[in-house]
Amino acid sequence: MKKSEISCSGKLVQKICLVLLLLLIVVSATAQQRLFHIDRSRNKNIVCYDVNLDGNKLHKKKPVIEYWERLAEDGRRESLSFFEKQFAFGCHVIKADETEAIVKLTAYKKREVRIHMHKGKWIASTIINGKECRLTRIKVKSIPPKDLKVEYVELCGTTLKGNKEEVERIEK
């Protein structure tokens, strides 16, 4: 191999490494962070709610992204349908800026959920058992055979002060 060929191949490797590094930076800057999820008694599929960032700031118009994680099948991610967003699992923005958003979930409209930074991490918080908590999961127990009626909903999380686990069951 000639010296010029070695020099060219070295530059090519550098360019490839630079492109890969830039891709890694772009992917990590837009990576989503899970806030909480809804699991249902019907099957193992869950509805996920991730923070939606514009750079390192909260996206003002759509601060939360909701989608299916098909764990009962092949684990793939799938968008919610229009009807699922409107009538079951959507997230409606009450107000939002770059640092905080207040949203209501179609699944449980009685409580507001606050999206904000806490100890350097984006979280969703709400009131559980009268205490401000980081919301981690909502469990929905439906009534067979068609699972169209809900028996109860459980809000699960940890207190912001003391990190104590809290679960509040709301009978329907």
N, CA, C and O of each residue as an XYZ file, in Angstrom:
688
protein
N       0.840     -1.180      0.000
C       0.000      0.000      0.000
C       0.884      1.241      0.000
O       1.868      1.307      0.736
N       0.537      2.205     -0.812
C       1.307      3.439     -0.903
C       0.932      4.364      0.245
O      -0.140      4.250      0.839
N       1.840      5.278      0.537
C       1.639      6.229      1.623
C       0.392      7.076      1.373
O      -0.345      7.365      2.316
N       0.139      7.478      0.138
C      -1.042      8.295     -0.178
C      -2.331      7.507      0.039
O      -3.336      8.078      0.463
N      -2.318      6.183     -0.250
C      -3.499      5.352     -0.035
C      -3.792      5.205      1.456
O      -4.953      5.226      1.866
N      -2.745      5.056      2.265
C      -2.912      4.952      3.712
C      -3.474      6.256      4.259
O      -4.357      6.246      5.116
N      -2.962      7.378      3.764
C      -3.416      8.689      4.205
C      -4.895      8.880      3.865
O      -5.664      9.385      4.683
N      -5.289      8.477      2.663
C      -6.694      8.604      2.242
C      -7.602      7.721      3.075
O      -8.675      8.159      3.491
N      -7.192      6.477      3.328
C      -8.040      5.579      4.110
C      -8.154      6.061      5.553
O      -9.201      5.883      6.175
N      -7.103      6.663      6.097
C      -7.150      7.227      7.446
C      -8.133      8.376      7.529
O      -8.868      8.502      8.508
N      -8.151      9.225      6.490
C      -9.095     10.346      6.451
C     -10.529      9.840      6.321
O     -11.447     10.408      6.914
N     -10.722      8.764      5.539
C     -12.042      8.174      5.386
C     -12.560      7.642      6.724
O     -13.723      7.844      7.072
N     -11.694      6.969      7.460
C     -12.068      6.456      8.787
C     -12.435      7.610      9.710
O     -13.406      7.517     10.461
N     -11.668      8.696      9.661
C     -11.973      9.863     10.489
C     -13.337     10.445     10.139
O     -14.115     10.797     11.025
N     -13.623     10.545      8.839
C     -14.909     11.098      8.400
C     -16.059     10.202      8.857
O     -17.086     10.698      9.320
N     -15.892      8.895      8.729
C     -16.935      7.955      9.166
C     -17.168      8.089     10.669
O     -18.310      8.114     11.127
N     -16.078      8.175     11.431
C     -16.207      8.336     12.892
C     -16.911      9.639     13.238
O     -17.731      9.676     14.155
N     -16.598     10.707     12.512
C     -17.236     11.996     12.763
C     -18.735     11.926     12.473
O     -19.538     12.441     13.251
N     -19.117     11.298     11.369
C     -20.534     11.153     11.020
C     -21.262     10.337     12.085
O     -22.362     10.705     12.497
N     -20.666      9.239     12.535
C     -21.284      8.411     13.579
C     -21.432      9.189     14.876
O     -22.455      9.069     15.550
N     -20.446      9.972     15.234
C     -20.518     10.792     16.446
C     -21.640     11.814     16.334
O     -22.394     12.011     17.287
N     -21.757     12.465     15.183
C     -22.832     13.440     14.984
C     -24.204     12.777     15.062
O     -25.126     13.337     15.655
N     -24.348     11.597     14.472
C     -25.611     10.862     14.562
C     -25.949     10.526     16.010
O     -27.100     10.650     16.429
N     -24.960     10.107     16.761
C     -25.164      9.782     18.175
C     -25.624     11.005     18.951
O     -26.509     10.902     19.801
N     -25.038     12.154     18.673
C     -25.423     13.396     19.353
C     -26.857     13.767     18.998
O     -27.632     14.134     19.881
N     -27.227     13.676     17.714
C     -28.589     14.008     17.290
C     -29.601     13.062     17.925
O     -30.638     13.509     18.416
N     -29.319     11.769     17.923
C     -30.236     10.787     18.503
C     -30.396     11.026     19.997
O     -31.515     10.974     20.507
N     -29.308     11.287     20.710
C     -29.423     11.493     22.159
C     -30.122     12.798     22.484
O     -30.779     12.897     23.521
N     -30.000     13.812     21.620
C     -30.666     15.092     21.872
C     -32.174     14.974     21.696
O     -32.929     15.701     22.341
N     -32.624     14.065     20.828
C     -34.053     13.924     20.604
C     -34.617     12.674     21.284
O     -35.801     12.369     21.137
N     -33.784     11.962     22.018
C     -34.240     10.740     22.683
C     -35.348     11.078     23.683
O     -35.308     12.110     24.353
N     -36.314     10.204     23.764
C     -37.424     10.435     24.663
C     -37.188      9.708     25.976
O     -36.528      8.670     26.032
N     -37.732     10.270     26.996
C     -37.611      9.689     28.325
C     -39.000      9.317     28.812
O     -39.915     10.141     28.782
N     -39.158      8.088     29.257
C     -40.453      7.611     29.746
C     -40.847      8.381     30.995
O     -40.059      8.526     31.930
N     -42.077      8.869     30.992
C     -42.634      9.525     32.165
C     -43.415      8.507     33.000
O     -43.179      8.362     34.200
N     -44.352      7.802     32.345
C     -45.165      6.789     33.010
C     -45.831      5.954     31.930
O     -45.687      6.233     30.739
N     -46.560      4.929     32.352
C     -47.304      4.121     31.396
C     -48.625      3.670     32.012
O     -48.820      3.714     33.227
N     -49.519      3.237     31.135
C     -50.788      2.646     31.560
C     -50.735      1.175     31.201
O     -50.485      0.813     30.051
N     -50.975      0.324     32.203
C     -51.136     -1.092     31.876
C     -52.563     -1.503     32.200
O     -53.194     -0.985     33.122
N     -53.039     -2.436     31.421
C     -54.432     -2.849     31.525
C     -54.501     -4.327     31.850
O     -53.582     -5.084     31.538
N     -55.586     -4.735     32.474
C     -55.756     -6.142     32.845
C     -56.037     -7.018     31.628
O     -55.949     -8.243     31.715
N     -56.363     -6.421     30.528
C     -56.754     -7.161     29.321
C     -55.602     -7.974     28.727
O     -55.796     -9.127     28.342
N     -54.408     -7.387     28.650
C     -53.226     -8.076     28.126
C     -51.969     -7.317     28.575
O     -52.066     -6.364     29.349
N     -50.818     -7.726     28.104
C     -49.558     -7.120     28.545
C     -49.160     -5.872     27.763
O     -48.154     -5.245     28.095
N     -49.914     -5.495     26.740
C     -49.612     -4.276     26.001
C     -49.777     -3.074     26.926
O     -50.686     -3.038     27.755
N     -48.892     -2.093     26.776
C     -48.977     -0.894     27.611
C     -49.019      0.349     26.728
O     -48.539      0.343     25.594
N     -49.603      1.415     27.272
C     -49.590      2.707     26.616
C     -48.535      3.538     27.337
O     -48.613      3.746     28.548
N     -47.547      4.011     26.577
C     -46.420      4.744     27.150
C     -46.583      6.242     26.933
O     -47.135      6.691     25.929
N     -46.093      6.991     27.892
C     -46.123      8.449     27.837
C     -44.690      8.924     28.073
O     -44.143      8.766     29.165
N     -44.092      9.508     27.037
C     -42.718      9.993     27.095
C     -42.702     11.507     27.006
O     -43.575     12.112     26.386
N     -41.702     12.113     27.631
C     -41.522     13.555     27.511
C     -41.069     13.839     26.078
O     -40.286     13.082     25.504
N     -41.565     14.928     25.514
C     -41.191     15.343     24.162
C     -40.388     16.637     24.277
O     -40.909     17.676     24.683
N     -39.125     16.552     23.917
C     -38.229     17.693     24.064
C     -37.907     18.325     22.722
O     -37.847     17.654     21.691
N     -37.705     19.618     22.762
C     -37.219     20.381     21.626
C     -35.829     20.838     22.035
O     -35.678     21.884     22.667
N     -34.811     20.059     21.678
C     -33.469     20.269     22.223
C     -33.475     19.749     23.648
O     -33.715     18.564     23.877
N     -33.213     20.627     24.611
C     -33.285     20.206     26.020
C     -34.446     20.882     26.750
O     -34.532     20.839     27.977
N     -35.339     21.510     25.972
C     -36.502     22.182     26.551
C     -37.768     21.435     26.170
O     -37.821     20.743     25.154
N     -38.772     21.587     26.994
C     -40.055     20.943     26.775
C     -40.715     21.496     25.510
O     -40.742     22.709     25.299
N     -41.239     20.616     24.680
C     -41.960     21.030     23.479
C     -43.260     21.685     23.934
O     -44.039     21.067     24.659
N     -43.505     22.918     23.521
C     -44.654     23.675     24.028
C     -45.999     23.145     23.546
O     -46.955     23.105     24.320
N     -46.090     22.740     22.292
C     -47.378     22.308     21.741
C     -47.696     20.853     22.063
O     -48.859     20.500     22.259
N     -46.686     20.022     22.116
C     -46.891     18.582     22.382
C     -45.814     18.111     23.350
O     -44.838     17.493     22.927
N     -45.972     18.391     24.644
C     -44.938     18.032     25.626
C     -44.873     16.542     25.950
O     -43.896     16.077     26.539
N     -45.902     15.795     25.571
C     -45.949     14.364     25.869
C     -46.272     13.593     24.592
O     -47.156     13.976     23.825
N     -45.542     12.504     24.379
C     -45.820     11.607     23.252
C     -46.382     10.313     23.822
O     -45.790      9.714     24.719
N     -47.529      9.883     23.297
C     -48.164      8.659     23.758
C     -48.161      7.636     22.627
O     -48.348      7.981     21.460
N     -47.945      6.367     22.991
C     -47.881      5.299     21.994
C     -48.039      3.940     22.678
O     -47.881      3.820     23.893
N     -48.350      2.928     21.881
C     -48.436      1.551     22.359
C     -47.049      0.929     22.386
O     -46.220      1.195     21.517
N     -46.811      0.112     23.378
C     -45.683     -0.804     23.371
C     -46.330     -2.188     23.410
O     -46.899     -2.587     24.426
N     -46.241     -2.909     22.309
C     -46.965     -4.170     22.127
C     -46.209     -5.344     22.757
O     -45.663     -6.193     22.052
N     -46.186     -5.380     24.083
C     -45.446     -6.405     24.823
C     -46.087     -7.787     24.712
O     -45.400     -8.801     24.831
N     -47.397     -7.831     24.485
C     -48.085     -9.120     24.350
C     -47.806     -9.746     22.987
O     -48.107    -10.917     22.760
N     -47.239     -8.971     22.098
C     -46.955     -9.458     20.752
C     -45.437     -9.539     20.560
O     -44.785    -10.429     21.106
N     -44.886     -8.614     19.790
C     -43.454     -8.657     19.488
C     -42.673     -7.496     20.113
O     -41.494     -7.315     19.810
N     -43.314     -6.716     20.974
C     -42.629     -5.619     21.659
C     -42.513     -4.346     20.842
O     -41.895     -3.382     21.294
N     -43.089     -4.320     19.653
C     -42.933     -3.147     18.785
C     -43.675     -1.933     19.337
O     -44.608     -2.051     20.131
N     -43.230     -0.780     18.893
C     -43.874      0.487     19.221
C     -44.877      0.792     18.118
O     -44.589      0.615     16.934
N     -46.070      1.258     18.525
C     -47.123      1.543     17.552
C     -47.868      2.803     17.983
O     -48.172      2.979     19.163
N     -48.154      3.660     17.043
C     -48.889      4.892     17.330
C     -50.309      4.585     17.784
O     -50.895      3.574     17.397
N     -50.848      5.465     18.604
C     -52.262      5.353     18.983
C     -53.107      5.829     17.808
O     -52.704      6.728     17.070
N     -54.264      5.230     17.641
C     -55.179      5.682     16.595
C     -55.834      6.996     17.046
O     -55.751      7.375     18.215
N     -56.470      7.663     16.123
C     -57.196      8.896     16.424
C     -58.226      8.642     17.528
O     -58.338      9.423     18.472
N     -58.971      7.550     17.401
C     -60.024      7.246     18.379
C     -59.434      6.892     19.746
O     -59.995      7.269     20.775
N     -58.316      6.176     19.765
C     -57.665      5.845     21.040
C     -57.206      7.116     21.746
O     -57.321      7.224     22.967
N     -56.689      8.077     20.986
C     -56.268      9.348     21.583
C     -57.463     10.146     22.103
O     -57.416     10.701     23.200
N     -58.533     10.200     21.307
C     -59.700     11.008     21.670
C     -60.538     10.430     22.799
O     -61.094     11.179     23.603
N     -60.636      9.092     22.869
C     -61.596      8.490     23.792
C     -60.992      7.615     24.883
O     -61.715      7.161     25.769
N     -59.681      7.366     24.840
C     -59.126      6.464     25.849
C     -57.777      6.905     26.402
O     -57.649      7.094     27.612
N     -56.776      7.074     25.557
C     -55.402      7.208     26.052
C     -54.700      8.509     25.664
O     -53.483      8.620     25.814
N     -55.438      9.475     25.176
C     -54.823     10.731     24.759
C     -54.346     11.570     25.925
O     -54.637     11.287     27.087
N     -53.611     12.602     25.587
C     -53.055     13.530     26.570
C     -53.365     14.936     26.066
O     -52.897     15.326     24.996
N     -54.145     15.698     26.819
C     -54.574     17.020     26.387
C     -53.838     18.099     27.186
O     -53.867     18.102     28.417
N     -53.186     19.002     26.479
C     -52.385     20.050     27.107
C     -53.305     21.151     27.630
O     -54.116     21.700     26.884
N     -53.173     21.463     28.905
C     -53.913     22.576     29.521
C     -53.092     23.851     29.355
O     -53.608     24.881     28.919
N     -51.806     23.771     29.708
C     -50.873     24.878     29.466
C     -49.460     24.307     29.438
O     -49.178     23.275     30.046
N     -48.577     25.000     28.718
C     -47.206     24.506     28.599
C     -46.262     25.630     28.215
O     -46.621     26.549     27.478
N     -45.054     25.533     28.730
C     -43.961     26.385     28.279
C     -42.720     25.501     28.172
O     -42.842     24.276     28.142
N     -41.549     26.088     28.114
C     -40.320     25.313     27.903
C     -39.882     24.516     29.131
O     -39.056     23.611     29.010
N     -40.420     24.835     30.310
C     -39.956     24.191     31.539
C     -41.022     23.364     32.257
O     -40.702     22.564     33.136
N     -42.294     23.558     31.879
C     -43.368     22.862     32.588
C     -44.612     22.777     31.714
O     -44.895     23.669     30.914
N     -45.348     21.684     31.887
C     -46.635     21.536     31.200
C     -47.643     20.940     32.174
O     -47.297     20.135     33.038
N     -48.879     21.348     32.016
C     -49.993     20.763     32.753
C     -50.868     20.069     31.713
O     -51.310     20.685     30.743
N     -51.111     18.769     31.932
C     -51.905     17.986     30.987
C     -52.985     17.218     31.736
O     -52.904     17.018     32.948
N     -53.991     16.796     30.989
C     -55.020     15.887     31.511
C     -55.064     14.685     30.588
O     -54.946     14.810     29.368
N     -55.233     13.531     31.186
C     -55.309     12.291     30.425
C     -56.753     11.942     30.137
O     -57.615     12.072     31.007
N     -57.017     11.504     28.935
C     -58.362     11.059     28.586
C     -58.783      9.906     29.486
O     -59.954      9.788     29.847
N     -57.820      9.053     29.848
C     -58.108      7.884     30.687
C     -58.582      8.274     32.088
O     -59.360      7.547     32.705
N     -58.118      9.410     32.587
C     -58.539      9.850     33.914
C     -58.454     11.375     33.973
O     -57.415     11.929     34.331
N     -59.542     12.048     33.623
C     -59.570     13.501     33.478
C     -59.684     14.259     34.794
O     -59.561     15.483     34.818
N     -59.917     13.544     35.885
C     -60.165     14.221     37.155
C     -58.905     14.806     37.788
O     -59.001     15.662     38.667
N     -57.730     14.358     37.357
C     -56.478     14.857     37.938
C     -55.603     15.446     36.855
O     -55.474     14.898     35.761
N     -55.012     16.566     37.183
C     -54.013     17.139     36.289
C     -52.680     16.448     36.528
O     -52.378     16.001     37.634
N     -51.897     16.373     35.468
C     -50.550     15.816     35.551
C     -49.590     16.927     35.147
O     -49.764     17.575     34.114
N     -48.588     17.131     35.970
C     -47.596     18.191     35.740
C     -46.303     17.561     35.223
O     -45.749     16.664     35.860
N     -45.824     18.029     34.073
C     -44.569     17.564     33.492
C     -43.523     18.628     33.807
O     -43.679     19.791     33.436
N     -42.452     18.222     34.494
C     -41.443     19.191     34.919
C     -40.146     18.478     35.285
O     -40.093     17.251     35.373
N     -39.106     19.273     35.496
C     -37.823     18.724     35.938
C     -37.847     18.559     37.447
O     -38.340     19.421     38.174
N     -37.306     17.437     37.905
C     -37.166     17.176     39.339
C     -35.840     16.453     39.522
O     -35.639     15.356     39.002
N     -34.957     17.070     40.252
C     -33.629     16.502     40.501
C     -32.920     16.128     39.201
O     -32.308     15.065     39.090
N     -33.018     17.031     38.218
C     -32.307     16.860     36.959
C     -32.929     15.898     35.969
O     -32.303     15.551     34.968
N     -34.180     15.451     36.238
C     -34.828     14.493     35.353
C     -36.266     14.944     35.088
O     -36.936     15.455     35.986
N     -36.740     14.752     33.846
C     -38.128     15.065     33.530
C     -39.032     14.018     34.167
O     -38.793     12.817     34.042
N     -40.069     14.484     34.849
C     -41.021     13.579     35.485
C     -42.451     14.070     35.244
O     -42.673     15.208     34.828
N     -43.398     13.197     35.511
C     -44.815     13.542     35.550
C     -45.225     13.436     37.014
O     -44.977     12.415     37.656
N     -45.845     14.474     37.542
C     -46.290     14.400     38.931
C     -47.782     14.715     39.015
O     -48.340     15.451     38.201
N     -48.397     14.126     40.031
C     -49.817     14.344     40.303
C     -50.056     14.061     41.779
O     -49.142     13.653     42.496
N     -51.262     14.275     42.219
C     -51.612     14.003     43.609
C     -52.088     12.552     43.720
O     -53.020     12.136     43.032
N     -51.431     11.794     44.596
C     -51.813     10.412     44.887
C     -51.966     10.305     46.403
O     -51.030     10.604     47.144
N     -53.124      9.887     46.861
C     -53.422      9.816     48.304
C     -53.153     11.141     49.012
O     -52.680     11.160     50.148
N     -53.456     12.243     48.339
C     -53.294     13.564     48.934
C     -51.863     14.089     48.961
O     -51.609     15.147     49.538
N     -50.927     13.373     48.349
C     -49.516     13.775     48.354
C     -49.027     13.991     46.934
O     -49.430     13.279     46.015
N     -48.148     14.987     46.755
C     -47.550     15.195     45.436
C     -46.574     14.060     45.158
O     -45.629     13.838     45.916
N     -46.811     13.347     44.065
C     -46.019     12.162     43.737
C     -45.559     12.174     42.291
O     -46.185     12.770     41.415
N     -44.457     11.502     42.077
C     -44.014     11.215     40.717
C     -44.879     10.057     40.221
O     -44.859      8.973     40.803
N     -45.631     10.282     39.161
C     -46.487      9.256     38.579
C     -45.626      8.308     37.756
O     -44.897      8.748     36.867
N     -45.702      7.021     38.041
C     -44.914      6.045     37.293
C     -45.782      5.082     36.488
O     -45.361      4.557     35.457
N     -47.020      4.857     36.988
C     -47.870      3.867     36.332
C     -49.329      4.119     36.682
O     -49.654      4.567     37.782
N     -50.196      3.824     35.729
C     -51.630      3.798     35.968
C     -52.087      2.403     35.582
O     -51.848      1.948     34.463
N     -52.739      1.737     36.502
C     -53.223      0.380     36.247
C     -54.736      0.451     36.065
O     -55.446      1.036     36.883
N     -55.217     -0.151     34.984
C     -56.642     -0.155     34.689
C     -57.147     -1.592     34.738
O     -56.685     -2.448     33.984
N     -58.099     -1.849     35.631
C     -58.715     -3.182     35.746
C     -60.075     -3.101     35.068
O     -60.989     -2.427     35.545
N     -60.189     -3.807     33.940
C     -61.446     -3.798     33.206
C     -62.273     -5.039     33.532
O     -61.778     -6.010     34.103
N     -63.538     -4.974     33.153
C     -64.474     -6.054     33.453
C     -64.685     -6.895     32.190
O     -65.143     -6.376     31.172
N     -64.351     -8.200     32.251
C     -64.565     -9.074     31.090
C     -66.064     -9.253     30.845
O     -66.834     -8.926     31.748
N     -66.528     -9.730     29.734
C     -65.739    -10.342     28.670
C     -65.227     -9.337     27.638
O     -64.206     -9.601     27.003
N     -65.893     -8.199     27.445
C     -65.473     -7.282     26.389
C     -64.476     -6.234     26.872
O     -63.887     -5.534     26.048
N     -64.268     -6.106     28.176
C     -63.331     -5.150     28.765
C     -63.640     -3.693     28.414
O     -62.737     -2.858     28.363
N     -64.913     -3.392     28.173
C     -65.280     -2.015     27.846
C     -65.580     -1.185     29.091
O     -65.528      0.044     29.051
N     -65.893     -1.855     30.189
C     -66.162     -1.159     31.445
C     -64.967     -1.314     32.365
O     -64.269     -2.328     32.345
N     -64.746     -0.285     33.173
C     -63.605     -0.278     34.089
C     -64.093     -0.541     35.509
O     -65.035      0.096     35.981
N     -63.442     -1.486     36.186
C     -63.755     -1.795     37.579
C     -63.065     -0.788     38.502
O     -63.686     -0.231     39.407
N     -61.776     -0.565     38.259
C     -61.026      0.421     39.035
C     -59.783      0.876     38.274
O     -59.341      0.248     37.311
N     -59.242      1.993     38.749
C     -57.990      2.549     38.242
C     -57.078      2.732     39.442
O     -57.523      3.200     40.490
N     -55.813      2.372     39.306
C     -54.835      2.628     40.364
C     -53.784      3.592     39.856
O     -53.191      3.387     38.798
N     -53.562      4.649     40.626
C     -52.483      5.589     40.352
C     -51.298      5.164     41.210
O     -51.428      5.030     42.426
N     -50.154      4.952     40.588
C     -48.968      4.465     41.301
C     -47.818      5.448     41.115
O     -47.605      5.981     40.026
N     -47.090      5.674     42.188
C     -45.946      6.575     42.102
C     -45.175      6.630     43.394
O     -45.377      5.818     44.297
N     -44.283      7.603     43.471
C     -43.482      7.818     44.680
C     -43.552      9.284     45.071
O     -43.582     10.169     44.216
N     -43.578      9.529     46.371
C     -43.670     10.908     46.852
C     -42.425     11.688     46.440
O     -41.321     11.146     46.401
N     -42.622     12.958     46.138
C     -41.481     13.797     45.769
C     -40.601     14.077     46.982
O     -39.388     14.250     46.862
N     -41.228     14.117     48.140
C     -40.468     14.285     49.379
C     -40.445     12.940     50.093
O     -41.486     12.468     50.550
N     -39.307     12.334     50.192
C     -39.174     11.078     50.908
C     -39.153      9.837     50.038
O     -38.771      8.762     50.501
N     -39.559      9.973     48.780
C     -39.506      8.856     47.827
C     -40.268      7.611     48.322
O     -39.837      6.481     48.091
N     -41.389      7.831     48.997
C     -42.205      6.729     49.512
C     -43.211      6.298     48.445
O     -43.833      7.136     47.791
N     -43.364      4.989     48.276
C     -44.290      4.464     47.274
C     -45.732      4.722     47.703
O     -46.095      4.528     48.863
N     -46.543      5.161     46.742
C     -47.964      5.419     46.982
C     -48.790      4.765     45.880
O     -48.417      4.795     44.707
N     -49.921      4.172     46.271
C     -50.872      3.598     45.328
C     -52.271      4.035     45.778
O     -52.655      3.827     46.928
N     -53.011      4.632     44.874
C     -54.384      5.042     45.183
C     -55.332      4.341     44.229
O     -55.234      4.503     43.012
N     -56.252      3.561     44.783
C     -57.243      2.855     43.974
C     -58.490      3.704     43.899
O     -59.006      4.170     44.915
N     -58.968      3.899     42.682
C     -60.179      4.668     42.436
C     -61.198      3.725     41.810
O     -61.040      3.288     40.670
N     -62.243      3.416     42.571
C     -63.286      2.503     42.104
C     -64.186      3.258     41.134
O     -64.491      4.432     41.342
N     -64.603      2.585     40.087
C     -65.482      3.205     39.096
C     -66.926      2.928     39.389
O     -67.803      3.378     38.652
